[in-house]
């Protein structure tokens, strides 16, 4: 059994999250927002799931101290 995904599959997943994916219809559908008939649309996936973006990032990073961390890191790099 494989327990890793290939680099190609990993990149495909990143691309779908970044760019979305196209949903196509067999027959044109009326889009009430644009007032036109459409045959496809691009669906986007929220990388932060059900959380708002800030709430998601706060779970990953200490946003209150991120500025200090970046400055310390840059200082160490350029010494």
N, C-alpha and C positions, 0 to 999 in steps of 0.2 A: 504494500500500500504506500502511495506517495504522500508525504506529509509536507511538501513544499510546492509552491506554485512557480512556474517558469518565469523568467524575466519578461517574456513576451506577454504572458497573461497578466502579470503585475502591471505592466505598462498599459495594457488595455483597460484594466480596472481604473487606473489613474486617469486615463483619457476620458472614460465615461463620467467619472466624478467631476472632472474639470470642464468638459464640453457638453455633457448630456448625451442623449441618444435620440434617434429619429423614430417616431411612431408613425406608421403609414396605414392608411385606410384603403379598403378595397373599392369603396365608392366615396366621392367627395362628401364632406360633412360641413354643415353650416357652422361658422364660427361667429357667435353673437358679439364678441368683442370687436372684431375687425369688420363684421358685416359681409364677409366673403365666404365662399366655399373653399375649403382646404382639402388637400389630399394627404398631407402629413404635417407634423409639428415636432419641434425639438423639446424633449422632456429633460429637465434638469434634476439632478440628485443633490440634495443638501448634504454636504460632507459632515455637518454638525448634527445630523439626525433631528430629533425632536427638541433639542436644546437650542436656544438662540446662540448666535455665533460667539458672543462674548462669554456666555456661560460655558460653552464647550471649551474655549481656549483657556478659561480660568481653571478648568479641571486638568489641563495639560501643563500649564505654566503658571509660575508665580507672577502674575501680571503687575502686581503692586511694586515688585522689585525688578522687573525686567530691564528697565533703563540702567540700573546699577550693574546688572549682570552683563549687559552688552558693553558698557563702558569698560568694565574690568577685563572682559575678553579681548576687546580691541586694544587696550593698553598692553596686555600680555603679548599679543601678536606683533605689535609694532615696537617692541623694546629691542 
